[in-house]
C-alpha cells in the first residue's frame, strides 16, 4: 500500500501512529473508528510469515466494459492495493455497506468541532466498471432509500480511497490507497456450495448418468463451485477481513446462520493461507475488523446499552456510541445461554492474533433522527419493516462506522508492512 505525500495517515493510530489493542483504544474515535490526525509509525514486533507479495496493479489490466471483460481494471499506476474480504451471511448488509462508503467518507469531517481542522476522505470506484457498480449501490441507498438487491454472483470492486489530514503545509499529510473487494452472495459462506439452501436448477450443472456403465459425469462447468473457490482463495490471500455479524438475527434465535456461514469457510481459508505462508502456526496473519451491524435496530440498541448510556444519547442530532461498546456487546451476545456466537468467538480467538482484531458498532443507514434534530432512543430504527413489503430506509442516511473498519484495517496493514 503506497502513501502519497508526507509520511503518515490522515487518521488512525495514537499520537505515535502505533495501532493499539481492542476497541476503546487510542486509535478509535467516538463511534469506535479512527480519530484523525497524521501518524508517525514506529517499529514493533515483526509478524512471522513470508513477506507479502507486491500488490501493485497495472491500470492497463483487463476490465474495459466495452471489451466485455468482467474483471475490473486495477487502480492508477503508483497506487498499491490492499485486499479486503467482506465476510458475512445473507442479509448481513455487505452490499449496503459498500453503497454508503462514499457518503460515510463525506461525513467524516462533519464530526469535529467548529473551526477545527478535520481529516477528509473520498471513496470512488477505481475503474469504470467499479464506478458504475458503486454508483448504482449508492443511488439505491442514498437517493431511493432502498436496500440493494442481494448479490447473485461474485463481483470484484476496486475502490480508491483518498485522505487528507486537513492540516496546512508543511504538516499536511495525504494518503491514497486502493481496496480490492470481492462482493459475493452470502450463501457461499455456508458449508457446501449453497449453505444448506436448495440448489438452483441449471442445465450446465446437471449430473448425467451413463446408461451403459452406471457411472456419472458432470454435464458442464459448475458456477457455484467456481464462485466458492474464487471466494475462498480471495479471503485466504486478503490482507484484512471485515466480518459482518447481525445481532438482530442472534436475538431472534436465528444466529445459527452466522455460525454456519462462518465455520463453512474458516477451515478452507486457513488451509489455503497456511499453504501460501499467510499463517503463523494455527493463526492467520490477516487483520480483522468485526462489525456488529444494524445498531439502529431497536432490539439491538436496547440490549447493547445501559439505561444511562441511552439517556446520554437522547436529544443529540448526531448520537454516538462509545468505542468500547462493540466488544462489550459481542462478549454479551457470546455469553447468552442459547448463543451460537460463542463458537464464532472461539474461532476468532483461535485463528486470529488478538492484536489484529478490532470491534465496531456499525449501522450503514444510521439512527433515525426526526425533523426537530433530537434523537429519541425509544425510536432509533431507521428502517421501516412493514408486513408483506420490502424494508425501506425511513429517514436521512447517517452511516455509523461504515468507513472506519476499512480505515482501521488499512492502518494496521500499513503498520504491519513497515515492521516486516
Helices and strands as residue ranges (DSSP letters): G 65-67, E 81-88, H 94-107, G 108-111, E 120-125, H 128-138, I 139-143, E 155-164, E 174-183, G 186-189, G 203-205, E 207-209, E 216-218, H 223-237, E 240-246, H 247-251, H 256-275, E 279-280, E 283-284, E 287-293, H 298-304, H 307-313, H 324-335, H 341-351, G 354-356, E 357-361, G 377-379, E 383-384, E 392-393, H 404-418
